[in-house]
Amino acid sequence: MLFLIALILAFGFALLCGKPLKKYPFIFYAAAVIITTASVMLVGTDTRSLPEFINTYVIGLFTRGAFATALWYVVMFTGALPNGSAPIKKLMVIRGELSIFTAILTLGHNIGFGQTYFVRFFTDAERMSANQKTAAVLSIAMLVIMIPLAIMSFPSVRKKMNAKLWKKIQRTAYLFYAMIYIHVLVLYYPMAKAGREGVLFNILIYSVAFIGYAVMRIRKHIVIKVKPKNKTILNIISGLVFLGTVSGVFVSCGKDEPKKISDDVSNQSILITTAVSAESSVITTTVQTVSATYTTNTTDTSMETTEISTTEETTETTATETVTETENTEQEISEENPQQEETPEQPEESEIPPETEPSYIYRNGTYSASAYGYDGDVYVDITIENDVITEIHARTEESDDWYFNSAQGSVIAQIISSQNTDVDAYSGATYSSNAIMEAVRKALESAEN
């Protein structure tokens, strides 16, 4: 949506400000320098306290390079328009000045983000994702092309150069335009695959604009060189190529099915079950060994008991005779006084207190929640077992996952080890760290009994 708005503003600016730009170009260049300086300063400033509309559609228009990219599109689209048409007559005369103005604005975007990504690329590239590395290389290559072309667009410089040489060098602009589109796809592709809201629509707008330009430019070249009498077939082929290419890009950037945490938990469960089964086998073998030993000892004890019983038979016989006489005497007394017979007291059964189940604060299972990070949501899935957080899996929809990747290892480890969500944030990735902690806190709340 941001690029679509930028396109409308860019064409409006070129058509409405064309004459003043041509007559007073350095006033516009000075304004571009001021905007560039402000953009560089705002990139490193937290502006989240401002209204979302201001952040996205005013500040973001310049800091994210959307307006500059849209102006480059006006510059390149001018060359694809039919010769002699009204728009080309109006735009071609300001193409040089518009290129210089746009180049200055582009520097604001590159310096603003370059102070993070270019520095990281040359000092800590191993921690950058492949997409970020590719985007950094493309940005550097585009600057190498753009700066000389912008300098040669000044009339004073152009007059001192050979016309044929100047034209040959200017053709490198086609490579520059192509790299703009590739740069956008490289940055947006992982976010689109993750299903981030609005990104796929942005890719569609960029694709329609840049692929449309490429088809129109190639068609214009064929018309000029071949000069076909009937352009119907050429128009049909151009339309089919345009629709097919845009559709292919759009489909390839479609959202992937998110990998569910249950799959990871299932895999972990298989490992745990296997380990428990192995331990159970060891325990069973041990019990069988102990049982066999116990049986052997019992047999030996029984033999000893037999010997003892034989030795004590004589004593037991004498004792039996005495007991018999005593029982006869007691029986006679019992017959004479039957009412005095006392009923033996039954021993009271010992009361065993019932086992009480432990009371837990949280239900066992896996729970999910999210929290807003720097410029996107952070999602977590936590696994709880008997009030203990055993696992935490997290992912982010922030535009720059470098900060999240830096923070999640430290923050998650602290939460699991301390079983507390109030832990130290990772230095340099405060927003991502706080988002992880907040998301875990929300997940715990949803797990409460």
C-alpha positions in Angstrom: 0.0 0.0 0.0 2.9 2.4 0.8 4.4 2.0 -2.7 1.0 2.5 -4.3 0.6 5.8 -2.4 4.2 6.8 -3.3 3.5 6.2 -7.0 0.5 8.5 -7.0 2.5 11.2 -5.2 5.5 10.7 -7.5 3.5 11.1 -10.7 1.7 14.1 -9.1 4.9 15.7 -8.1 6.5 15.2 -11.6 3.5 16.6 -13.5 2.7 19.5 -11.1 6.3 20.5 -10.2 7.9 19.9 -13.6 8.3 23.5 -14.6 9.6 24.8 -11.2 12.0 21.8 -11.0 13.4 22.7 -14.5 13.6 26.4 -13.8 14.9 26.3 -10.2 16.5 22.8 -9.8 18.9 23.7 -7.0 16.1 24.8 -4.7 14.7 21.3 -5.1 18.1 19.7 -4.6 18.5 21.7 -1.3 15.1 20.5 -0.2 16.1 16.9 -1.0 19.3 17.3 1.1 17.2 18.5 4.1 14.8 15.6 3.7 17.7 13.2 3.4 19.3 14.5 6.6 16.0 14.2 8.5 15.5 10.7 7.1 18.9 9.6 8.4 18.2 11.0 11.8 14.7 9.4 12.0 16.0 5.9 11.1 17.8 5.7 14.4 15.1 7.3 16.4 12.2 5.6 18.1 9.0 7.2 16.7 6.5 4.6 17.9 4.9 7.2 20.2 3.7 9.1 17.1 0.5 8.1 15.4 0.7 5.0 13.2 -0.4 7.0 10.1 2.5 9.5 10.6 5.0 6.7 11.1 3.9 4.7 8.1 2.7 7.1 5.5 4.7 10.2 6.2 8.0 9.2 7.8 8.1 5.8 6.3 7.5 7.3 2.8 11.1 8.7 3.0 13.0 6.5 5.5 11.9 3.3 3.7 12.7 4.8 0.3 9.2 4.3 -1.0 8.9 7.8 -2.5 12.4 7.7 -4.0 11.7 4.3 -5.6 8.4 5.7 -7.0 10.3 8.7 -8.5 12.8 6.3 -10.1 9.8 4.6 -11.6 8.6 7.8 -13.1 12.1 8.4 -14.6 12.3 4.9 -16.1 8.6 4.8 -17.2 9.2 8.0 -19.2 11.5 6.1 -21.4 8.9 3.3 -22.1 6.2 5.8 -23.2 5.4 6.0 -26.9 7.5 8.6 -28.7 5.5 11.8 -29.4 2.9 11.1 -26.7 1.8 14.0 -24.5 3.2 12.5 -21.2 6.6 11.8 -22.7 6.8 15.4 -24.0 6.1 16.7 -20.5 8.3 14.3 -18.5 11.3 13.9 -20.8 12.4 17.5 -20.4 12.8 17.2 -16.7 14.2 13.7 -16.6 17.8 14.8 -15.8 16.8 17.1 -12.9 14.3 14.6 -11.6 17.0 11.9 -11.6 19.4 14.1 -9.5 16.6 15.0 -7.1 15.7 11.4 -6.7 19.3 10.3 -6.2 19.7 12.6 -3.3 16.5 11.2 -1.7 17.8 7.7 -2.3 21.0 8.5 -0.4 18.9 9.3 2.7 17.4 5.9 2.6 20.8 4.2 2.0 22.7 6.1 4.7 19.9 5.7 7.2 19.7 2.0 6.9 23.3 1.6 5.8 24.6 2.8 9.2 23.2 -0.5 10.5 23.3 -2.9 7.6 26.4 -1.9 5.8 28.4 -1.8 9.1 26.9 -5.2 10.0 27.7 -6.6 6.5 31.4 -5.7 6.9 31.8 -6.5 10.6 29.3 -9.2 11.5 28.1 -10.8 8.2 28.0 -14.3 9.5 25.0 -13.4 11.7 23.1 -11.9 8.8 20.5 -13.9 6.9 21.2 -14.7 3.2 18.4 -12.3 2.2 20.0 -9.5 4.2 23.5 -10.1 2.7 22.0 -10.2 -0.8 20.1 -6.9 -0.2 23.3 -5.3 1.1 25.3 -6.4 -1.9 22.5 -5.1 -4.2 22.4 -1.8 -2.4 26.2 -1.2 -2.7 26.0 -2.1 -6.5 23.1 0.3 -7.0 25.0 3.1 -5.3 28.0 2.4 -7.6 25.8 2.8 -10.6 23.5 5.6 -9.3 26.1 8.1 -8.1 28.1 8.5 -11.4 24.8 8.6 -13.4 23.5 11.4 -11.1 26.7 13.4 -11.5 26.6 13.0 -15.3 23.0 14.2 -15.3 24.1 17.8 -14.4 24.1 19.7 -17.7 27.5 21.2 -17.0 29.0 17.7 -16.7 27.1 16.3 -19.6 28.3 19.0 -22.0 31.9 18.1 -21.3 31.4 14.4 -22.1 31.4 12.7 -25.5 27.7 12.2 -26.4 28.1 8.5 -27.4 30.1 7.7 -24.3 27.5 9.5 -22.1 24.7 7.5 -23.8 26.5 4.1 -23.3 27.1 4.8 -19.6 23.5 5.9 -19.1 22.3 2.5 -20.4 23.6 1.0 -17.1 20.5 2.6 -15.7 18.5 -0.4 -17.0 20.6 -2.6 -14.7 19.9 -0.2 -11.8 16.2 -0.4 -12.4 16.3 -4.2 -12.4 18.2 -4.3 -9.2 15.7 -2.0 -7.5 13.0 -4.6 -8.2 15.2 -7.6 -7.2 16.2 -5.7 -4.0 12.5 -5.3 -3.1 11.8 -9.0 -3.7 14.8 -10.1 -1.7 13.6 -8.1 1.3 9.9 -8.9 1.0 10.0 -12.5 0.0 10.7 -14.0 3.5 8.0 -11.8 5.0 5.5 -12.8 2.4 6.2 -16.5 2.9 5.6 -15.9 6.6 2.3 -14.4 5.9 2.9 -10.9 7.1 -0.1 -8.7 6.5 0.1 -6.4 3.4 3.5 -7.7 2.2 2.1 -9.9 -0.6 0.0 -6.9 -1.8 3.1 -4.7 -1.9 4.9 -7.4 -4.0 2.0 -7.4 -6.4 2.1 -3.6 -6.9 5.9 -3.7 -7.4 5.6 -6.5 -9.8 2.8 -4.9 -11.9 4.9 -1.7 -12.0 8.3 -3.0 -12.8 7.4 -6.0 -15.0 4.9 -3.7 -16.8 7.7 -1.3 -17.5 10.0 -4.0 -18.8 7.3 -5.4 -21.1 6.5 -1.9 -22.4 10.2 -1.0 -22.9 10.9 -4.2 -24.8 7.8 -3.7 -26.9 8.9 -0.1 -27.7 12.3 -1.4 -28.8 10.7 -3.9 -31.1 8.4 -1.3 -32.6 11.3 1.1 -33.3 13.7 -1.6 -34.7 11.3 -4.0 -36.5 8.5 -1.6 -37.3 5.7 -4.2 -37.6 2.7 -3.2 -39.7 0.3 -5.0 -37.5 0.9 -4.5 -33.7 -2.0 -6.7 -32.6 0.1 -9.9 -32.2 2.8 -8.0 -30.5 0.3 -6.5 -28.1 -1.2 -9.9 -27.3 2.2 -11.5 -26.7 3.2 -8.6 -24.5 0.0 -8.9 -22.5 0.5 -12.6 -22.0 4.1 -12.2 -21.0 3.1 -9.5 -18.5 0.3 -11.5 -16.9 2.3 -14.7 -16.8 5.3 -13.2 -15.2 3.3 -11.2 -12.6 1.3 -14.3 -11.7 4.4 -16.4 -11.4 6.0 -14.0 -9.0 2.9 -13.6 -7.0 2.3 -17.3 -6.6 5.9 -18.0 -5.7 5.8 -15.4 -3.0 2.6 -16.8 -1.5 2.4 -17.7 2.2 3.9 -21.0 3.4 1.9 -23.2 5.7 3.3 -22.3 9.2 5.1 -25.1 10.9 3.1 -25.9 13.9 4.7 -26.3 17.3 2.8 -29.5 17.7 5.1 -31.1 15.1 8.1 -30.1 17.1 6.5 -31.3 20.3 5.6 -34.6 18.6 9.2 -35.1 17.6 10.3 -34.3 21.1 7.7 -36.7 22.5 9.0 -39.5 20.3 12.5 -38.9 21.6 11.3 -38.7 25.2 9.2 -41.9 24.8 12.1 -43.7 23.3 14.3 -42.7 26.2 11.7 -43.6 28.7 11.2 -47.0 27.1 14.9 -47.7 27.1 15.0 -46.7 30.8 12.0 -48.9 31.5 13.7 -51.9 29.9 16.7 -51.4 32.1 14.5 -51.1 35.2 12.6 -54.2 34.2 15.8 -56.2 33.8 17.0 -55.0 37.1 13.8 -56.0 38.9 13.9 -59.4 37.3 17.5 -59.9 38.5 16.5 -58.8 42.0 13.5 -61.1 42.0 15.7 -64.1 41.0 18.2 -63.3 43.8 15.3 -63.0 46.3 13.9 -66.4 45.3 17.3 -68.1 45.7 17.7 -66.5 49.2 14.2 -67.6 50.1 15.0 -71.2 49.2 18.1 -71.2 51.4 16.2 -69.6 54.2 13.5 -72.3 53.9 16.1 -75.1 54.3 17.5 -73.5 57.4 14.0 -73.2 58.8 13.4 -76.9 58.3 16.4 -77.8 60.4 15.4 -75.4 63.1 11.9 -76.9 63.1 13.2 -80.5 63.6 15.4 -79.5 66.5 12.5 -77.8 68.3 10.0 -80.6 67.9 10.6 -82.1 71.3 10.2 -78.8 73.1 7.0 -78.0 71.1 5.6 -81.5 72.2 6.1 -80.7 75.9 4.7 -77.2 75.5 1.7 -78.7 73.7 0.9 -81.0 76.6 1.0 -78.1 79.0 -1.1 -75.9 76.8 -3.7 -78.7 76.4 -4.1 -79.1 80.2 -4.5 -75.3 80.5 -7.1 -75.3 77.8 -9.1 -78.0 79.5 -9.1 -76.1 82.8 -10.3 -72.9 81.0 -13.0 -74.9 79.2 -14.4 -76.1 82.5 -14.5 -72.6 83.9 -16.1 -71.4 80.7 -18.9 -74.0 81.0 -19.6 -73.0 84.6 -19.7 -69.3 83.9 -20.7 -68.9 80.2 -21.7 -65.2 80.7 -18.3 -64.3 81.9 -16.7 -65.3 78.6 -15.1 -62.3 77.2 -15.1 -61.6 73.5 -11.6 -60.9 72.3 -11.1 -57.3 71.3 -10.7 -56.8 67.5 -7.7 -54.8 66.6 -8.6 -51.4 65.2 -7.7 -51.0 61.6 -5.1 -48.3 61.0 -6.6 -45.3 59.2 -4.5 -44.4 56.1 -5.0 -40.8 55.0 -6.2 -40.6 51.3 -3.6 -39.4 48.9 -4.1 -35.8 47.8 -3.3 -34.7 44.2 -0.9 -31.8 44.0 -2.4 -28.5 43.1 -1.0 -26.8 40.0 -1.3 -23.2 38.8 -1.1 -24.0 35.1 -2.6 -26.7 33.0 -0.2 -29.0 31.2 0.1 -28.6 27.4 1.3 -26.1 24.8 0.0 -22.6 24.7 0.6 -19.8 22.2 0.5 -16.0 22.4 2.0 -12.9 20.6 3.3 -9.5 21.4 4.3 -6.5 19.3 8.1 -6.0 18.8 9.8 -3.2 17.0 7.6 -3.1 13.8 5.9 -6.5 13.8 4.5 -9.3 16.0 6.5 -11.8 17.9 4.9 -15.2 18.4 5.7 -17.8 21.1 4.6 -21.4 21.8 5.4 -22.6 25.4 5.1 -26.1 26.7 4.2 -26.5 30.4 4.5 -29.7 32.5 3.6 -29.6 36.2 4.0 -25.8 36.4 7.4 -26.0 34.7 8.1 -24.3 31.4 10.0 -27.0 29.6 10.1 -25.5 26.0 9.7 -22.2 24.3 9.6 -21.7 20.5 9.4 -18.3 19.0 9.2 -16.6 15.6 8.9 -13.0 14.4 7.2 -10.9 11.8 9.5 -7.9 12.3 11.0 -6.6 9.2 14.5 -7.2 10.5 14.8 -10.6 12.2 18.5 -10.0 13.0 17.5 -8.3 16.3 15.0 -11.1 17.1 17.6 -13.8 16.3 20.1 -12.1 18.6 17.6 -11.8 21.5 15.7 -15.0 21.5 18.6 -17.4 22.5 19.5 -15.3 25.6 16.0 -14.4 26.7 14.4 -17.9 26.2 17.3 -19.5 28.1 16.9 -17.1 31.0 13.1 -17.6 31.2 13.5 -21.4 31.2 16.3 -21.4 33.8 14.6 -18.9 36.1 11.0 -19.9 35.3 10.3 -16.2 35.3 9.3 -13.8 32.5 11.1 -10.8 34.0 14.6 -11.4 32.7 17.4 -9.2 31.2 16.8 -7.9 27.7 19.5 -8.6 25.1 21.6 -5.5 24.6 20.8 -3.9 21.3 17.6 -5.8 20.8 15.4 -4.4 23.5 12.1 -4.4 21.6 12.4 -8.0 20.4 13.5 -9.1 23.9 10.5 -7.4 25.6 8.2 -8.8 23.0 9.3 -12.4 23.8 8.9 -11.8 27.5 5.4 -10.3 27.0 4.3 -13.1 24.7 5.4 -15.8 27.2 3.6 -13.9 30.0 0.4 -13.9 27.9 0.8 -17.6 27.1 1.1 -18.4 30.8 -2.0 -16.4 31.6 -4.0 -18.5 29.0 -2.7 -21.6 30.7 -3.9 -20.8 34.2 -6.4 -23.1 35.9 
